[in-house]
Amino acid sequence: MSLLEGRVAVVTGAAQGIGLAIASRFAREGAHVVVGDLDPDALPNTPDTEKMRAVRCDVTRAEEVTALLDTALADFGAVDVMVNNAGITRDATMRTMTERDFDQVVAVHLKGTWNGTRLAAAVMRERSRGSIVNISSLSGKVGMAGQTNYSAAKAGIIGLTKAAAKEVARFDVRVNAIQPGLIRTPMTEAMPAKIWDQKMAEIPLGRAGEPDEVAGVALFLASDLSSYLTGTTLEVTGGRFM
Ligand code: NAD
């Protein structure tokens, strides 16, 4: 029996990287999956099939997140799993970071995750079932220089996850978070080699993670294997900053 047989999952920011790995892994485990992404050019990575839908969606806009969830309800009849994964970086030191770069990063990560969490929870509580998985970051645990915007937003996701978990636990809706470390995706491959090497030196397992290694943990949190976990944060970091 596959772990998500008969379940319907929605994954944001799933045109590439970690989100794409999560959507693909969920589909392999039997789920129907609706993927949302801001970038319509990248959505062909996840073409519409019998079990998958791709929708253009900006997570900072509540009405677009509602439309994403409505696609899952209309085409597949439920929302059992919601993964709030969409993300951007606009790195700069505080001395040079613009207010716009601060606001954008907080909007995509924090408001986007709030939109996805509250709107999915509203659907899930009606059926007394659901699992919400929020993608935070190790930056939200330790704080990274050059990422006051990103670290603040990713730490905020942890508080949001715990508060939401308390609100919806009585409806059997679980809310958990993942803090990935250095994972090989288009986001991190854009980093200068020197920064990549510095980060690698901090990882006890001695290598970067692959998107599918985050997807495996998202699968655990999405499935009944984690039925007694809520409000938790799982670090997928190769032991970095343990
Ligand atoms: P990525 O840049 O490869 O993919 C992010 C996706 O999000 C893109 O397809 C992009 O179009 C989409 N997106 C951006 N803004 C959006 C919006 N407003 N609405 C909808 N979609 C939007 O990044 P990734 O490395 O796969 O990261 C995925 C998540 O994991 C992010 O939240 C990121 O912060 C987090 N994360 C990544 C790492 C890492 O090392 N790669 C580490 C920790 C946390």
py3Dmol code that shows the C-alpha trace and the ligand (Angstrom):
import py3Dmol

protein = """\
ATOM      1  CA  MET A   1       0.000   0.000   0.000  1.00  0.00           C
ATOM      2  CA  SER A   2       1.433   3.381  -1.008  1.00  0.00           C
ATOM      3  CA  LEU A   3       1.633   5.977   1.754  1.00  0.00           C
ATOM      4  CA  LEU A   4      -0.605   8.590   0.101  1.00  0.00           C
ATOM      5  CA  GLU A   5      -3.001   6.370  -1.851  1.00  0.00           C
ATOM      6  CA  GLY A   6      -6.333   8.164  -2.257  1.00  0.00           C
ATOM      7  CA  ARG A   7      -5.009  11.437  -0.800  1.00  0.00           C
ATOM      8  CA  VAL A   8      -4.990  14.840  -2.483  1.00  0.00           C
ATOM      9  CA  ALA A   9      -1.969  17.101  -1.977  1.00  0.00           C
ATOM     10  CA  VAL A  10      -1.299  20.724  -2.894  1.00  0.00           C
ATOM     11  CA  VAL A  11       2.317  21.914  -3.167  1.00  0.00           C
ATOM     12  CA  THR A  12       3.330  25.547  -3.726  1.00  0.00           C
ATOM     13  CA  GLY A  13       6.494  26.641  -5.512  1.00  0.00           C
ATOM     14  CA  ALA A  14       6.589  23.215  -7.129  1.00  0.00           C
ATOM     15  CA  ALA A  15       7.820  24.021 -10.635  1.00  0.00           C
ATOM     16  CA  GLN A  16      11.403  23.176  -9.655  1.00  0.00           C
ATOM     17  CA  GLY A  17      13.739  22.296  -6.799  1.00  0.00           C
ATOM     18  CA  ILE A  18      12.421  20.979  -3.489  1.00  0.00           C
ATOM     19  CA  GLY A  19       8.756  21.609  -4.359  1.00  0.00           C
ATOM     20  CA  LEU A  20       9.032  19.640  -7.596  1.00  0.00           C
ATOM     21  CA  ALA A  21      10.716  16.759  -5.728  1.00  0.00           C
ATOM     22  CA  ILE A  22       7.934  16.763  -3.119  1.00  0.00           C
ATOM     23  CA  ALA A  23       5.153  16.834  -5.732  1.00  0.00           C
ATOM     24  CA  SER A  24       6.782  14.009  -7.712  1.00  0.00           C
ATOM     25  CA  ARG A  25       7.405  11.901  -4.599  1.00  0.00           C
ATOM     26  CA  PHE A  26       3.796  12.345  -3.429  1.00  0.00           C
ATOM     27  CA  ALA A  27       2.538  11.324  -6.881  1.00  0.00           C
ATOM     28  CA  ARG A  28       4.720   8.188  -6.780  1.00  0.00           C
ATOM     29  CA  GLU A  29       3.142   7.378  -3.392  1.00  0.00           C
ATOM     30  CA  GLY A  30      -0.330   7.408  -4.927  1.00  0.00           C
ATOM     31  CA  ALA A  31      -1.495  10.990  -4.268  1.00  0.00           C
ATOM     32  CA  HIS A  32      -3.334  13.249  -6.641  1.00  0.00           C
ATOM     33  CA  VAL A  33      -1.271  16.441  -6.663  1.00  0.00           C
ATOM     34  CA  VAL A  34      -2.013  20.067  -7.532  1.00  0.00           C
ATOM     35  CA  VAL A  35       1.097  22.172  -7.948  1.00  0.00           C
ATOM     36  CA  GLY A  36       1.130  25.951  -7.836  1.00  0.00           C
ATOM     37  CA  ASP A  37       3.924  28.238  -8.943  1.00  0.00           C
ATOM     38  CA  LEU A  38       4.455  31.865  -9.790  1.00  0.00           C
ATOM     39  CA  ASP A  39       6.490  30.974 -12.847  1.00  0.00           C
ATOM     40  CA  PRO A  40       4.209  29.732 -15.639  1.00  0.00           C
ATOM     41  CA  ASP A  41       7.223  28.974 -17.878  1.00  0.00           C
ATOM     42  CA  ALA A  42       8.497  26.370 -15.408  1.00  0.00           C
ATOM     43  CA  LEU A  43       5.166  24.638 -14.888  1.00  0.00           C
ATOM     44  CA  PRO A  44       5.644  22.292 -17.873  1.00  0.00           C
ATOM     45  CA  ASN A  45       7.976  20.381 -15.496  1.00  0.00           C
ATOM     46  CA  THR A  46       4.736  19.127 -13.984  1.00  0.00           C
ATOM     47  CA  PRO A  47       2.359  18.687 -16.935  1.00  0.00           C
ATOM     48  CA  ASP A  48      -1.332  18.026 -16.337  1.00  0.00           C
ATOM     49  CA  THR A  49      -1.942  14.309 -16.117  1.00  0.00           C
ATOM     50  CA  GLU A  50      -4.748  12.190 -14.763  1.00  0.00           C
ATOM     51  CA  LYS A  51      -3.258  12.613 -11.282  1.00  0.00           C
ATOM     52  CA  MET A  52      -1.608  16.031 -11.485  1.00  0.00           C
ATOM     53  CA  ARG A  53      -2.682  19.620 -12.141  1.00  0.00           C
ATOM     54  CA  ALA A  54      -0.454  22.676 -12.534  1.00  0.00           C
ATOM     55  CA  VAL A  55      -1.841  26.106 -11.684  1.00  0.00           C
ATOM     56  CA  ARG A  56      -0.204  29.517 -11.824  1.00  0.00           C
ATOM     57  CA  CYS A  57      -0.343  30.885  -8.285  1.00  0.00           C
ATOM     58  CA  ASP A  58       1.286  33.724  -6.368  1.00  0.00           C
ATOM     59  CA  VAL A  59       1.196  32.655  -2.716  1.00  0.00           C
ATOM     60  CA  THR A  60       1.217  36.262  -1.506  1.00  0.00           C
ATOM     61  CA  ARG A  61      -2.268  36.675  -2.989  1.00  0.00           C
ATOM     62  CA  ALA A  62      -4.961  34.983  -0.923  1.00  0.00           C
ATOM     63  CA  GLU A  63      -7.383  34.764  -3.841  1.00  0.00           C
ATOM     64  CA  GLU A  64      -4.800  32.850  -5.903  1.00  0.00           C
ATOM     65  CA  VAL A  65      -4.147  30.391  -3.076  1.00  0.00           C
ATOM     66  CA  THR A  66      -7.906  29.929  -2.756  1.00  0.00           C
ATOM     67  CA  ALA A  67      -8.086  29.212  -6.504  1.00  0.00           C
ATOM     68  CA  LEU A  68      -5.275  26.657  -6.121  1.00  0.00           C
ATOM     69  CA  LEU A  69      -7.160  24.850  -3.345  1.00  0.00           C
ATOM     70  CA  ASP A  70     -10.393  25.096  -5.357  1.00  0.00           C
ATOM     71  CA  THR A  71      -8.674  23.256  -8.229  1.00  0.00           C
ATOM     72  CA  ALA A  72      -7.843  20.396  -5.856  1.00  0.00           C
ATOM     73  CA  LEU A  73     -11.427  20.322  -4.586  1.00  0.00           C
ATOM     74  CA  ALA A  74     -13.018  20.575  -8.042  1.00  0.00           C
ATOM     75  CA  ASP A  75     -10.746  18.112  -9.859  1.00  0.00           C
ATOM     76  CA  PHE A  76      -9.866  15.643  -7.098  1.00  0.00           C
ATOM     77  CA  GLY A  77     -12.498  16.214  -4.381  1.00  0.00           C
ATOM     78  CA  ALA A  78     -10.349  17.029  -1.317  1.00  0.00           C
ATOM     79  CA  VAL A  79      -7.301  18.698   0.191  1.00  0.00           C
ATOM     80  CA  ASP A  80      -5.615  16.223   2.542  1.00  0.00           C
ATOM     81  CA  VAL A  81      -2.084  17.638   2.427  1.00  0.00           C
ATOM     82  CA  MET A  82      -0.812  21.186   1.936  1.00  0.00           C
ATOM     83  CA  VAL A  83       2.885  21.934   1.502  1.00  0.00           C
ATOM     84  CA  ASN A  84       3.844  25.605   1.763  1.00  0.00           C
ATOM     85  CA  ASN A  85       7.167  25.563  -0.049  1.00  0.00           C
ATOM     86  CA  ALA A  86       7.293  28.602  -2.384  1.00  0.00           C
ATOM     87  CA  GLY A  87      10.306  30.760  -1.699  1.00  0.00           C
ATOM     88  CA  ILE A  88      12.744  33.413  -2.880  1.00  0.00           C
ATOM     89  CA  THR A  89      15.984  34.936  -1.620  1.00  0.00           C
ATOM     90  CA  ARG A  90      17.095  38.568  -1.875  1.00  0.00           C
ATOM     91  CA  ASP A  91      20.352  38.404   0.084  1.00  0.00           C
ATOM     92  CA  ALA A  92      22.224  41.526   1.175  1.00  0.00           C
ATOM     93  CA  THR A  93      23.664  42.868   4.402  1.00  0.00           C
ATOM     94  CA  MET A  94      21.407  45.173   6.421  1.00  0.00           C
ATOM     95  CA  ARG A  95      23.526  48.073   5.272  1.00  0.00           C
ATOM     96  CA  THR A  96      22.578  47.511   1.645  1.00  0.00           C
ATOM     97  CA  MET A  97      19.273  45.601   1.726  1.00  0.00           C
ATOM     98  CA  THR A  98      16.395  47.620   0.330  1.00  0.00           C
ATOM     99  CA  GLU A  99      13.067  47.842   2.102  1.00  0.00           C
ATOM    100  CA  ARG A 100      11.515  46.297  -0.996  1.00  0.00           C
ATOM    101  CA  ASP A 101      13.775  43.232  -0.726  1.00  0.00           C
ATOM    102  CA  PHE A 102      12.872  42.866   2.939  1.00  0.00           C
ATOM    103  CA  ASP A 103       9.141  43.178   2.262  1.00  0.00           C
ATOM    104  CA  GLN A 104       9.193  40.797  -0.734  1.00  0.00           C
ATOM    105  CA  VAL A 105      10.960  38.000   1.107  1.00  0.00           C
ATOM    106  CA  VAL A 106       8.719  38.325   4.161  1.00  0.00           C
ATOM    107  CA  ALA A 107       5.646  38.427   1.909  1.00  0.00           C
ATOM    108  CA  VAL A 108       6.487  35.274  -0.055  1.00  0.00           C
ATOM    109  CA  HIS A 109       7.639  33.145   2.893  1.00  0.00           C
ATOM    110  CA  LEU A 110       5.648  34.393   5.848  1.00  0.00           C
ATOM    111  CA  LYS A 111       2.452  35.750   4.344  1.00  0.00           C
ATOM    112  CA  GLY A 112       2.498  33.026   1.693  1.00  0.00           C
ATOM    113  CA  THR A 113       2.763  30.334   4.359  1.00  0.00           C
ATOM    114  CA  TRP A 114       0.074  32.042   6.439  1.00  0.00           C
ATOM    115  CA  ASN A 115      -2.217  32.127   3.404  1.00  0.00           C
ATOM    116  CA  GLY A 116      -1.574  28.479   2.607  1.00  0.00           C
ATOM    117  CA  THR A 117      -1.919  27.348   6.216  1.00  0.00           C
ATOM    118  CA  ARG A 118      -5.117  29.204   7.094  1.00  0.00           C
ATOM    119  CA  LEU A 119      -6.888  28.550   3.785  1.00  0.00           C
ATOM    120  CA  ALA A 120      -5.980  24.837   3.684  1.00  0.00           C
ATOM    121  CA  ALA A 121      -6.863  24.420   7.371  1.00  0.00           C
ATOM    122  CA  ALA A 122     -10.306  25.905   6.708  1.00  0.00           C
ATOM    123  CA  VAL A 123     -10.944  23.162   4.137  1.00  0.00           C
ATOM    124  CA  MET A 124      -9.353  20.360   6.192  1.00  0.00           C
ATOM    125  CA  ARG A 125     -11.205  21.033   9.443  1.00  0.00           C
ATOM    126  CA  GLU A 126     -14.512  20.401   7.662  1.00  0.00           C
ATOM    127  CA  ARG A 127     -13.376  16.816   7.038  1.00  0.00           C
ATOM    128  CA  SER A 128     -11.516  16.399  10.343  1.00  0.00           C
ATOM    129  CA  ARG A 129      -8.386  15.331   8.532  1.00  0.00           C
ATOM    130  CA  GLY A 130      -5.295  16.975   7.136  1.00  0.00           C
ATOM    131  CA  SER A 131      -1.580  17.549   7.290  1.00  0.00           C
ATOM    132  CA  ILE A 132       0.105  20.875   6.578  1.00  0.00           C
ATOM    133  CA  VAL A 133       3.862  20.959   5.994  1.00  0.00           C
ATOM    134  CA  ASN A 134       5.646  24.319   6.079  1.00  0.00           C
ATOM    135  CA  ILE A 135       9.121  24.666   4.600  1.00  0.00           C
ATOM    136  CA  SER A 136      11.243  26.809   6.906  1.00  0.00           C
ATOM    137  CA  SER A 137      15.049  26.824   6.780  1.00  0.00           C
ATOM    138  CA  LEU A 138      18.078  26.337   8.975  1.00  0.00           C
ATOM    139  CA  SER A 139      18.511  30.108   8.458  1.00  0.00           C
ATOM    140  CA  GLY A 140      15.447  30.529  10.653  1.00  0.00           C
ATOM    141  CA  LYS A 141      17.118  28.559  13.451  1.00  0.00           C
ATOM    142  CA  VAL A 142      20.584  30.090  13.508  1.00  0.00           C
ATOM    143  CA  GLY A 143      20.277  33.317  11.478  1.00  0.00           C
ATOM    144  CA  MET A 144      22.554  33.826   8.469  1.00  0.00           C
ATOM    145  CA  ALA A 145      24.527  37.001   7.749  1.00  0.00           C
ATOM    146  CA  GLY A 146      23.165  38.633   4.614  1.00  0.00           C
ATOM    147  CA  GLN A 147      19.733  37.139   5.231  1.00  0.00           C
ATOM    148  CA  THR A 148      17.997  39.313   7.843  1.00  0.00           C
ATOM    149  CA  ASN A 149      14.879  39.192   5.647  1.00  0.00           C
ATOM    150  CA  TYR A 150      14.978  35.443   4.952  1.00  0.00           C
ATOM    151  CA  SER A 151      16.050  34.387   8.467  1.00  0.00           C
ATOM    152  CA  ALA A 152      13.276  36.496  10.018  1.00  0.00           C
ATOM    153  CA  ALA A 153      10.660  35.048   7.680  1.00  0.00           C
ATOM    154  CA  LYS A 154      11.853  31.459   8.147  1.00  0.00           C
ATOM    155  CA  ALA A 155      11.902  31.831  11.964  1.00  0.00           C
ATOM    156  CA  GLY A 156       8.423  33.342  11.716  1.00  0.00           C
ATOM    157  CA  ILE A 157       7.217  30.217   9.935  1.00  0.00           C
ATOM    158  CA  ILE A 158       8.129  28.181  13.035  1.00  0.00           C
ATOM    159  CA  GLY A 159       5.999  30.380  15.318  1.00  0.00           C
ATOM    160  CA  LEU A 160       3.189  30.335  12.775  1.00  0.00           C
ATOM    161  CA  THR A 161       3.378  26.526  12.549  1.00  0.00           C
ATOM    162  CA  LYS A 162       3.121  26.073  16.319  1.00  0.00           C
ATOM    163  CA  ALA A 163       0.277  28.590  16.733  1.00  0.00           C
ATOM    164  CA  ALA A 164      -1.679  27.078  13.845  1.00  0.00           C
ATOM    165  CA  ALA A 165      -1.034  23.540  15.149  1.00  0.00           C
ATOM    166  CA  LYS A 166      -2.619  24.526  18.465  1.00  0.00           C
ATOM    167  CA  GLU A 167      -5.644  26.090  16.752  1.00  0.00           C
ATOM    168  CA  VAL A 168      -6.525  23.125  14.549  1.00  0.00           C
ATOM    169  CA  ALA A 169      -5.366  20.084  16.551  1.00  0.00           C
ATOM    170  CA  ARG A 170      -8.900  19.455  17.798  1.00  0.00           C
ATOM    171  CA  PHE A 171     -10.013  18.997  14.186  1.00  0.00           C
ATOM    172  CA  ASP A 172      -7.325  16.331  13.611  1.00  0.00           C
ATOM    173  CA  VAL A 173      -5.427  18.692  11.355  1.00  0.00           C
ATOM    174  CA  ARG A 174      -1.666  18.560  11.950  1.00  0.00           C
ATOM    175  CA  VAL A 175       0.797  21.361  11.155  1.00  0.00           C
ATOM    176  CA  ASN A 176       4.551  20.728  11.083  1.00  0.00           C
ATOM    177  CA  ALA A 177       7.644  22.345   9.612  1.00  0.00           C
ATOM    178  CA  ILE A 178      10.878  21.272   7.957  1.00  0.00           C
ATOM    179  CA  GLN A 179      14.151  23.170   8.232  1.00  0.00           C
ATOM    180  CA  PRO A 180      16.351  22.120   5.302  1.00  0.00           C
ATOM    181  CA  GLY A 181      20.052  22.915   5.357  1.00  0.00           C
ATOM    182  CA  LEU A 182      22.066  23.163   2.148  1.00  0.00           C
ATOM    183  CA  ILE A 183      20.057  21.400  -0.574  1.00  0.00           C
ATOM    184  CA  ARG A 184      21.160  21.272  -4.205  1.00  0.00           C
ATOM    185  CA  THR A 185      18.499  23.245  -6.156  1.00  0.00           C
ATOM    186  CA  PRO A 186      18.405  26.152  -8.641  1.00  0.00           C
ATOM    187  CA  MET A 187      18.177  28.490  -5.593  1.00  0.00           C
ATOM    188  CA  THR A 188      21.482  27.321  -4.094  1.00  0.00           C
ATOM    189  CA  GLU A 189      23.256  26.580  -7.367  1.00  0.00           C
ATOM    190  CA  ALA A 190      23.062  30.339  -8.009  1.00  0.00           C
ATOM    191  CA  MET A 191      25.358  30.924  -4.990  1.00  0.00           C
ATOM    192  CA  PRO A 192      29.014  31.909  -5.507  1.00  0.00           C
ATOM    193  CA  ALA A 193      31.352  28.868  -5.251  1.00  0.00           C
ATOM    194  CA  LYS A 194      33.151  30.375  -2.238  1.00  0.00           C
ATOM    195  CA  ILE A 195      29.935  30.573  -0.188  1.00  0.00           C
ATOM    196  CA  TRP A 196      28.950  27.059  -1.270  1.00  0.00           C
ATOM    197  CA  ASP A 197      32.328  25.712  -0.051  1.00  0.00           C
ATOM    198  CA  GLN A 198      32.008  27.554   3.291  1.00  0.00           C
ATOM    199  CA  LYS A 199      28.634  25.957   3.889  1.00  0.00           C
ATOM    200  CA  MET A 200      29.867  22.502   2.862  1.00  0.00           C
ATOM    201  CA  ALA A 201      32.587  22.711   5.514  1.00  0.00           C
ATOM    202  CA  GLU A 202      29.891  23.054   8.206  1.00  0.00           C
ATOM    203  CA  ILE A 203      28.058  19.820   7.318  1.00  0.00           C
ATOM    204  CA  PRO A 204      28.966  16.751   9.421  1.00  0.00           C
ATOM    205  CA  LEU A 205      27.670  14.351   6.749  1.00  0.00           C
ATOM    206  CA  GLY A 206      30.101  16.065   4.357  1.00  0.00           C
ATOM    207  CA  ARG A 207      27.769  16.742   1.449  1.00  0.00           C
ATOM    208  CA  ALA A 208      24.827  18.858   0.341  1.00  0.00           C
ATOM    209  CA  GLY A 209      21.359  17.305   0.490  1.00  0.00           C
ATOM    210  CA  GLU A 210      19.306  16.368  -2.551  1.00  0.00           C
ATOM    211  CA  PRO A 211      15.736  17.659  -3.017  1.00  0.00           C
ATOM    212  CA  ASP A 212      14.412  14.113  -2.754  1.00  0.00           C
ATOM    213  CA  GLU A 213      15.890  13.833   0.746  1.00  0.00           C
ATOM    214  CA  VAL A 214      13.647  16.716   1.833  1.00  0.00           C
ATOM    215  CA  ALA A 215      10.759  15.138  -0.076  1.00  0.00           C
ATOM    216  CA  GLY A 216      11.149  11.931   1.961  1.00  0.00           C
ATOM    217  CA  VAL A 217      10.676  13.866   5.209  1.00  0.00           C
ATOM    218  CA  ALA A 218       7.739  15.815   3.732  1.00  0.00           C
ATOM    219  CA  LEU A 219       6.207  12.441   2.809  1.00  0.00           C
ATOM    220  CA  PHE A 220       6.619  11.247   6.408  1.00  0.00           C
ATOM    221  CA  LEU A 221       4.904  14.403   7.733  1.00  0.00           C
ATOM    222  CA  ALA A 222       2.158  14.225   5.102  1.00  0.00           C
ATOM    223  CA  SER A 223       1.354  10.572   5.740  1.00  0.00           C
ATOM    224  CA  ASP A 224      -0.157   8.697   8.673  1.00  0.00           C
ATOM    225  CA  LEU A 225       3.341   7.577   9.684  1.00  0.00           C
ATOM    226  CA  SER A 226       3.499  10.874  11.615  1.00  0.00           C
ATOM    227  CA  SER A 227      -0.078  10.750  12.965  1.00  0.00           C
ATOM    228  CA  TYR A 228       0.997  11.783  16.500  1.00  0.00           C
ATOM    229  CA  LEU A 229       3.256  14.674  15.420  1.00  0.00           C
ATOM    230  CA  THR A 230       2.061  18.239  15.356  1.00  0.00           C
ATOM    231  CA  GLY A 231       3.762  21.589  15.926  1.00  0.00           C
ATOM    232  CA  THR A 232       7.196  20.034  15.382  1.00  0.00           C
ATOM    233  CA  THR A 233      10.146  21.105  13.272  1.00  0.00           C
ATOM    234  CA  LEU A 234      12.331  18.486  11.596  1.00  0.00           C
ATOM    235  CA  GLU A 235      15.849  19.510  10.568  1.00  0.00           C
ATOM    236  CA  VAL A 236      17.061  18.013   7.280  1.00  0.00           C
ATOM    237  CA  THR A 237      20.597  19.321   7.355  1.00  0.00           C
ATOM    238  CA  GLY A 238      23.143  16.510   7.360  1.00  0.00           C
ATOM    239  CA  GLY A 239      23.755  17.476  10.990  1.00  0.00           C
ATOM    240  CA  ARG A 240      24.712  21.091  10.282  1.00  0.00           C
ATOM    241  CA  PHE A 241      24.168  23.371  13.318  1.00  0.00           C
ATOM    242  CA  MET A 242      22.644  20.500  15.320  1.00  0.00           C
TER     243      MET A 242
END
"""
ligand_1 = """\
44
NAD
P 13.834 27.220 -5.989
O 14.169 28.644 -6.256
O 14.551 26.173 -6.758
O 12.257 26.988 -6.155
C 11.334 27.877 -5.560
C 10.059 27.896 -6.382
O 9.150 28.817 -5.739
C 10.280 28.423 -7.821
O 9.694 27.531 -8.754
C 9.583 29.782 -7.819
O 9.016 30.129 -9.084
C 8.514 29.576 -6.755
N 8.000 30.842 -6.206
C 8.723 31.943 -5.868
N 7.901 32.912 -5.437
C 6.632 32.415 -5.494
C 5.348 32.940 -5.197
N 5.175 34.201 -4.749
N 4.261 32.141 -5.377
C 4.407 30.879 -5.858
N 5.591 30.341 -6.179
C 6.698 31.099 -5.997
O 14.051 26.997 -4.421
P 14.254 25.665 -3.563
O 15.674 25.596 -3.189
O 13.577 24.504 -4.191
O 13.461 26.116 -2.259
C 12.160 25.631 -1.916
C 11.862 26.037 -0.480
O 12.840 25.459 0.380
C 11.934 27.542 -0.256
O 10.959 27.928 0.688
C 13.320 27.734 0.326
O 13.409 28.902 1.089
C 13.432 26.473 1.159
N 14.816 26.102 1.486
C 15.706 25.771 0.507
C 16.991 25.399 0.875
C 18.022 24.994 -0.132
O 19.176 24.775 0.251
N 17.704 24.871 -1.418
C 17.362 25.391 2.215
C 16.429 25.744 3.173
C 15.142 26.087 2.812
"""
view = py3Dmol.view(width=600, height=400)
view.addModel(protein, "pdb")
view.setStyle({"model": 0}, {"cartoon": {"style": "trace"}})
view.addModel(ligand_1, "xyz")
view.setStyle({"model": 1}, {"stick": {}})
view.zoomTo()
view.show()
